């Protein structure tokens, strides 16, 4: 893959033969974020899990202490009092059946997270083919299927992120922006890693965390030492 001049200059600052301590990796990922916009700092965790087995699946959520630096739009499927509660809690969009054709037929996807009360999952289930592939399907494990819509909305707005295995058994998650301080990024990274370590499937044999890489949106990957975890 060919990279631009900026990327190549940034890549020269990273020694690919070593695994950095987390703090040093964060500093490097920040330093090599040279784009004209505020790049996202992302973590990519390669696991030893086999996601084809249900007992080795990893899925959950964690609230990053310093948020993600991104304004998150929340859609809530609820009715009656719960719909009013969601509106009061600051949900960006609230509705029920009437949203189905808008999402299914008109391709409306102007939201980042979907929350639903359990009684609305029958309705939301009809959107499985649209929301599923985009990772937007509400899930009890991620706290997005709940009667406590206020807590769900507050957590998401405060910087709650979901993590899950992709098809290659890698977890990709943002831990903040390049404009964050190293301390803010370190705190977010620490909170994420604590949650990932706790999520280790008991059925897994062998090494759990194979590699951890930090990178900015446009920058090179920086390997993080997995020894500590």
BANUNU-851695 format. One line per 4 residues: number of its first residue (from 1); for each residue x, y, z of N, C-alpha, C. Coordinates in steps of 0.1 Angstrom, whole numbers, plus 5000, padded with zeros to 4 digits. Example, Ala and Ser with C-alpha at 12.3 -4.5 7.8 and 13.67 -1.06 7.14 Angstrom:
1) 5132/4943/5078/5123/4955/5078/5132/4967/5078 ~ 5128/4978/5071/5137/4989/5071/5129/5000/5079
// end
This chain:
1) 5008/4988/5000/5000/5000/5000/5009/5013/5000 ~ 5006/5022/4991/5014/5034/4990/5009/5044/5000 ~ 5018/5051/5007/5014/5061/5016/5020/5075/5011 ~ 5013/5085/5016/5018/5099/5013/5030/5103/5020
5) 5036/5115/5017/5048/5120/5022/5047/5122/5037 ~ 5035/5128/5041/5033/5130/5056/5034/5118/5064 ~ 5027/5107/5059/5026/5095/5066/5040/5089/5067 ~ 5048/5089/5056/5061/5083/5056/5071/5091/5066
9) 5069/5104/5066/5077/5112/5076/5074/5108/5090 ~ 5060/5106/5093/5056/5102/5106/5061/5088/5110 ~ 5060/5079/5100/5064/5065/5102/5079/5064/5106 ~ 5087/5073/5101/5101/5073/5105/5104/5074/5120
13) 5094/5080/5127/5095/5083/5141/5092/5071/5149 ~ 5086/5061/5143/5082/5049/5150/5091/5037/5147 ~ 5097/5031/5158/5105/5019/5156/5096/5007/5156 ~ 5094/5001/5145/5085/4990/5144/5090/4977/5150
17) 5103/4976/5153/5108/4964/5159/5106/4963/5174 ~ 5101/4974/5180/5099/4973/5195/5084/4975/5199 ~ 5081/4970/5211/5068/4973/5217/5070/4984/5227 ~ 5063/4995/5226/5064/5006/5235/5056/5004/5248
21) 5060/5010/5258/5052/5011/5270/5040/5020/5266 ~ 5028/5018/5273/5016/5025/5269/5018/5040/5268 ~ 5024/5046/5278/5026/5061/5279/5034/5066/5267 ~ 5045/5058/5263/5053/5062/5252/5046/5061/5239
25) 5038/5050/5238/5030/5048/5225/5020/5059/5223 ~ 5013/5063/5234/5003/5074/5233/5010/5087/5229 ~ 5022/5090/5235/5029/5102/5231/5033/5102/5216 ~ 5037/5090/5211/5041/5088/5197/5028/5090/5188
29) 5017/5083/5192/5005/5084/5184/5000/5098/5182 ~ 5002/5106/5193/4998/5120/5193/5007/5128/5184 ~ 5020/5125/5186/5030/5133/5178/5029/5130/5163 ~ 5025/5118/5159/5025/5115/5145/5011/5118/5139
33) 5002/5124/5147/4989/5129/5141/4991/5143/5135 ~ 4994/5144/5123/4998/5157/5117/4987/5162/5106 ~ 4976/5155/5106/4966/5160/5096/4960/5173/5100 ~ 4953/5180/5091/4947/5193/5094/4935/5193/5103
37) 4930/5181/5105/4918/5180/5114/4922/5173/5127 ~ 4913/5173/5137/4916/5167/5150/4914/5151/5148 ~ 4925/5144/5146/4925/5130/5144/4920/5122/5156 ~ 4913/5111/5154/4909/5102/5164/4921/5093/5167
41) 4923/5090/5180/4933/5081/5184/4926/5067/5187 ~ 4930/5057/5179/4923/5044/5180/4932/5033/5185 ~ 4926/5023/5191/4933/5012/5196/4928/4999/5189 ~ 4938/4991/5184/4934/4979/5177/4940/4967/5185
45) 4932/4958/5190/4936/4947/5199/4934/4934/5192 ~ 4945/4927/5189/4943/4914/5182/4943/4904/5194 ~ 4932/4896/5194/4930/4886/5205/4932/4872/5200 ~ 4934/4863/5209/4935/4848/5206/4922/4841/5206
49) 4911/4849/5206/4897/4843/5206/4893/4838/5193 ~ 4884/4829/5193/4878/4825/5180/4863/4829/5181 ~ 4860/4840/5175/4846/4845/5176/4835/4837/5170 ~ 4839/4826/5163/4829/4817/5157/4823/4809/5168
53) 4830/4808/5180/4824/4801/5191/4817/4811/5200 ~ 4805/4809/5203/4797/4818/5212/4804/4821/5225 ~ 4810/4810/5231/4816/4812/5244/4829/4820/5244 ~ 4834/4823/5231/4847/4831/5230/4844/4845/5225
57) 4831/4848/5223/4827/4861/5219/4830/4872/5229 ~ 4834/4884/5225/4836/4895/5235/4828/4906/5230 ~ 4819/4911/5239/4811/4923/5236/4808/4930/5249 ~ 4810/4942/5249/4806/4950/5261/4808/4965/5259
61) 4808/4972/5270/4809/4987/5268/4816/4992/5281 ~ 4823/5004/5279/4830/5010/5290/4829/5025/5288 ~ 4827/5032/5299/4827/5047/5298/4841/5052/5300 ~ 4846/5059/5290/4859/5065/5290/4859/5077/5299
65) 4868/5078/5309/4867/5089/5319/4867/5103/5312 ~ 4874/5105/5301/4875/5118/5294/4867/5119/5281 ~ 4858/5109/5280/4849/5109/5267/4857/5106/5255 ~ 4851/5107/5244/4857/5103/5231/4861/5116/5223
69) 4856/5127/5227/4859/5140/5220/4850/5141/5208 ~ 4840/5132/5207/4831/5133/5196/4817/5135/5201 ~ 4809/5143/5195/4795/5145/5199/4787/5133/5193 ~ 4781/5126/5202/4774/5113/5198/4759/5116/5198
73) 4753/5112/5186/4739/5113/5185/4732/5100/5188 ~ 4722/5101/5197/4715/5089/5203/4701/5088/5198 ~ 4697/5077/5193/4683/5074/5189/4678/5064/5199 ~ 4666/5067/5204/4660/5058/5214/4646/5053/5209
77) 4644/5040/5209/4631/5034/5206/4624/5032/5219 ~ 4614/5040/5221/4606/5039/5234/4592/5044/5232 ~ 4583/5041/5241/4569/5047/5239/4564/5052/5253 ~ 4554/5060/5253/4548/5065/5265/4558/5072/5274
81) 4557/5069/5287/4565/5076/5297/4580/5075/5294 ~ 4584/5063/5289/4599/5061/5286/4603/5070/5274 ~ 4594/5073/5265/4598/5082/5254/4600/5096/5259 ~ 4591/5100/5268/4592/5113/5275/4605/5114/5283
85) 4608/5103/5290/4620/5102/5298/4633/5104/5289 ~ 4632/5097/5278/4644/5097/5269/4646/5112/5263 ~ 4635/5118/5260/4636/5132/5255/4642/5141/5266 ~ 4637/5139/5278/4642/5148/5289/4656/5145/5292
89) 4661/5133/5289/4675/5129/5292/4685/5134/5281 ~ 4679/5140/5271/4688/5145/5260/4690/5137/5248 ~ 4681/5127/5246/4682/5118/5234/4680/5128/5221 ~ 4687/5125/5211/4686/5133/5199/4674/5130/5191
93) 4670/5117/5191/4658/5112/5183/4651/5102/5192 ~ 4638/5103/5193/4630/5093/5200/4618/5089/5191 ~ 4615/5076/5191/4603/5072/5183/4601/5057/5184 ~ 4592/5052/5175/4588/5038/5175/4587/5033/5161
97) 4575/5026/5159/4572/5020/5146/4574/5030/5134 ~ 4571/5043/5136/4571/5052/5125/4585/5055/5120 ~ 4595/5051/5127/4609/5053/5123/4614/5041/5113 ~ 4607/5030/5114/4611/5018/5106/4612/5022/5091
101) 4602/5027/5084/4603/5030/5070/4614/5040/5067 ~ 4615/5050/5076/4625/5060/5074/4639/5054/5074 ~ 4642/5045/5082/4655/5039/5083/4657/5028/5072 ~ 4646/5020/5070/4647/5009/5060/4646/5014/5046
105) 4637/5023/5043/4635/5026/5029/4642/5039/5025 ~ 4644/5048/5034/4650/5061/5031/4665/5062/5034 ~ 4669/5051/5041/4684/5051/5045/4688/5061/5055 ~ 4678/5065/5063/4682/5075/5074/4690/5069/5085
109) 4702/5074/5086/4711/5068/5096/4719/5080/5103 ~ 4712/5090/5107/4719/5102/5113/4721/5101/5128 ~ 4725/5089/5132/4727/5086/5147/4739/5077/5148 ~ 4745/5077/5160/4757/5069/5163/4754/5057/5172
113) 4744/5058/5180/4741/5048/5190/4725/5046/5190 ~ 4721/5034/5191/4706/5031/5193/4704/5025/5206 ~ 4694/5030/5213/4690/5025/5226/4675/5021/5225 ~ 4672/5010/5231/4658/5005/5231/4653/5000/5244
117) 4640/5002/5247/4635/4996/5259/4632/4981/5255 ~ 4632/4972/5264/4630/4958/5260/4617/4955/5253 ~ 4606/4962/5256/4593/4960/5249/4593/4965/5235 ~ 4604/4973/5231/4605/4978/5217/4614/4969/5208
121) 4620/4959/5214/4629/4951/5206/4623/4943/5195 ~ 4610/4941/5196/4602/4934/5185/4602/4943/5173 ~ 4601/4956/5175/4601/4966/5165/4615/4968/5159 ~ 4625/4969/5168/4638/4972/5164/4644/4959/5156
125) 4639/4947/5160/4643/4935/5153/4641/4935/5138 ~ 4631/4943/5134/4628/4944/5120/4639/4951/5112 ~ 4647/4959/5120/4658/4966/5113/4671/4959/5114 ~ 4671/4947/5118/4683/4939/5120/4692/4939/5108
129) 4687/4938/5096/4695/4937/5084/4702/4951/5081 ~ 4696/4962/5086/4702/4975/5084/4712/4978/5095 ~ 4707/4977/5107/4715/4981/5119/4726/4971/5123 ~ 4723/4958/5121/4733/4948/5124/4747/4949/5118
133) 4747/4950/5105/4761/4951/5098/4768/4964/5102 ~ 4761/4974/5106/4767/4987/5110/4770/4987/5125 ~ 4768/4976/5132/4771/4976/5146/4762/4985/5155 ~ 4750/4988/5150/4741/4997/5157/4730/4990/5164
137) 4729/4977/5163/4718/4969/5170/4719/4970/5185 ~ 4709/4975/5192/4709/4975/5206/4712/4961/5212 ~ 4719/4961/5223/4723/4948/5229/4723/4949/5245 ~ 4717/4940/5252/4717/4941/5266/4731/4941/5272
141) 4741/4934/5266/4754/4933/5272/4761/4947/5271 ~ 4757/4955/5261/4763/4968/5259/4755/4979/5267 ~ 4744/4974/5273/4736/4984/5281/4727/4992/5273 ~ 4725/4988/5260/4716/4996/5251/4702/4990/5250
145) 4700/4979/5256/4686/4974/5258/4683/4975/5273 ~ 4675/4985/5277/4673/4988/5291/4660/4996/5293 ~ 4655/4995/5306/4644/5003/5310/4649/5017/5315 ~ 4662/5017/5319/4668/5029/5325/4674/5037/5313
149) 4665/5043/5306/4670/5051/5294/4678/5063/5298 ~ 4675/5069/5309/4682/5081/5314/4697/5077/5316 ~ 4699/5066/5323/4713/5062/5326/4720/5059/5312 ~ 4713/5052/5304/4719/5048/5291/4724/5060/5283
153) 4715/5070/5282/4718/5082/5274/4729/5090/5281 ~ 4729/5091/5294/4739/5099/5301/4753/5092/5299 ~ 4753/5079/5300/4766/5072/5299/4772/5074/5285 ~ 4763/5073/5275/4767/5074/5261/4772/5088/5258
157) 4765/5098/5263/4769/5112/5261/4782/5115/5268 ~ 4784/5108/5279/4796/5110/5287/4809/5103/5282 ~ 4807/5095/5271/4819/5089/5265/4819/5074/5266 ~ 4807/5068/5266/4806/5053/5267/4809/5047/5253
161) 4818/5038/5252/4820/5031/5239/4817/5016/5239 ~ 4814/5011/5228/4812/4996/5228/4824/4990/5222 ~ 4827/4978/5227/4838/4970/5220/4833/4956/5217 ~ 4838/4951/5206/4834/4938/5202/4844/4932/5192
165) 4844/4919/5190/4854/4913/5181/4848/4915/5167 ~ 4858/4918/5157/4853/4918/5143/4856/4904/5138 ~ 4854/4902/5125/4855/4889/5119/4869/4883/5120 ~ 4879/4892/5122/4893/4887/5123/4897/4886/5138
169) 4887/4887/5147/4890/4886/5161/4898/4897/5167 ~ 4896/4909/5160/4903/4921/5165/4893/4931/5170 ~ 4896/4938/5181/4888/4948/5186/4893/4962/5182 ~ 4885/4970/5176/4889/4984/5172/4880/4994/5180
173) 4887/5003/5187/4879/5013/5195/4887/5026/5195 ~ 4879/5037/5196/4886/5050/5197/4888/5053/5212 ~ 4899/5060/5216/4902/5063/5230/4903/5078/5231 ~ 4899/5086/5221/4900/5101/5223/4905/5107/5210
177) 4909/5120/5211/4913/5128/5200/4928/5132/5202 ~ 4934/5135/5191/4948/5139/5191/4950/5152/5200 ~ 4939/5160/5201/4940/5172/5209/4939/5170/5224 ~ 4936/5157/5228/4936/5154/5242/4950/5155/5247
181) 4951/5156/5261/4964/5156/5267/4969/5141/5268 ~ 4982/5139/5269/4986/5125/5271/4980/5118/5283 ~ 4978/5126/5293/4972/5121/5306/4957/5116/5303 ~ 4950/5125/5296/4936/5121/5293/4935/5108/5284
185) 4944/5107/5274/4945/5095/5266/4949/5083/5274 ~ 4958/5085/5283/4963/5074/5292/4952/5069/5301 ~ 4944/5078/5306/4933/5074/5315/4923/5066/5307 ~ 4919/5071/5295/4910/5064/5287/4915/5051/5282
189) 4927/5050/5279/4933/5037/5274/4933/5027/5286 ~ 4937/5032/5298/4937/5024/5310/4923/5018/5313 ~ 4913/5027/5312/4899/5022/5315/4894/5012/5305 ~ 4898/5014/5292/4895/5004/5282/4902/4991/5284
193) 4915/4991/5287/4922/4979/5288/4917/4971/5301 ~ 4914/4978/5311/4908/4971/5323/4896/4963/5320 ~ 4887/4970/5312/4874/4963/5307/4877/4951/5298 ~ 4887/4953/5289/4890/4942/5280/4896/4930/5287
197) 4905/4933/5297/4911/4922/5304/4901/4914/5312 ~ 4891/4922/5318/4880/4915/5326/4871/4907/5317 ~ 4870/4911/5304/4861/4904/5295/4867/4891/5289 ~ 4879/4887/5294/4885/4875/5288/4876/4863/5290
201) 4872/4856/5279/4863/4845/5280/4870/4833/5288 ~ 4862/4827/5297/4868/4817/5305/4871/4804/5297 ~ 4864/4803/5285/4866/4791/5276/4879/4792/5268 ~ 4886/4804/5268/4897/4806/5260/4910/4799/5265
205) 4916/4791/5256/4929/4784/5260/4940/4792/5252 ~ 4951/4793/5258/4962/4800/5251/4962/4815/5254 ~ 4970/4822/5246/4972/4837/5248/4960/4845/5245 ~ 4956/4854/5254/4944/4862/5251/4947/4874/5243
209) 4956/4882/5247/4960/4895/5240/4972/4892/5231 ~ 4971/4891/5218/4982/4888/5209/4990/4901/5206 ~ 4983/4912/5203/4990/4925/5201/4981/4936/5203 ~ 4987/4948/5206/4979/4960/5208/4986/4971/5200
213) 4979/4978/5192/4985/4988/5183/4977/5001/5185 ~ 4984/5012/5187/4977/5025/5188/4980/5033/5175 ~ 4970/5040/5170/4973/5049/5158/4963/5060/5158 ~ 4967/5071/5151/4958/5082/5148/4951/5079/5135
217) 4941/5086/5132/4933/5083/5119/4942/5082/5107 ~ 4951/5091/5105/4960/5091/5093/4974/5087/5096 ~ 4977/5084/5109/4991/5081/5113/4995/5066/5113 ~ 5008/5063/5115/5013/5050/5115/5009/5042/5128
221) 5009/5029/5128/5006/5022/5140/5018/5021/5149 ~ 5015/5022/5162/5026/5021/5172/5022/5009/5181 ~ 5032/4999/5182/5029/4987/5189/5031/4990/5204 ~ 5021/4984/5212/5021/4986/5227/5025/4973/5233
225) 5033/4973/5243/5037/4960/5250/5025/4954/5257 ~ 5023/4941/5254/5012/4934/5260/5015/4928/5273 ~ 5028/4928/5277/5033/4921/5289/5025/4925/5301 ~ 5022/4938/5303/5016/4943/5315/5002/4938/5316
229) 4995/4934/5305/4981/4930/5305/4980/4915/5305
// end
